[in-house]
Amino acid sequence: MVDGLEGNTLNSGAKASARSRFESTKQRFFGQVLLSMKLPTVIAAAEQHLAEGKSVVMQLVTTAESILDRRLGQLAPDERAELDIDLSPREAM
């Protein structure tokens, strides 16, 4: 991507793609860190409600980005022209 001798960018598309992947990975990492910081409070509140005889409902949400990446990676170039992708997490079920 970058010439080691002169420092010139040889493939700007590849460099931009690498930076984009790095930034998205960094965002996912810090998202997980923030989630893990919230969990003790959520668990304590759920336990308190259960002790009071109340019901607790929790929802897990995903953007399905990793599923989309896997599905796109499995497609041939001619299949990408007419996309018909199932984003359900069937392999996890």
Secondary structure, DSSP 8 states (H G I E B T S, - for coil): -B-TTT--BS-HHHHHHHHHHHHHHHHHHHHHHHHHHHHHHHHHHHHHHHHTT-----------HHHHHHHHHHS-HHHHTS-----S-GGG-
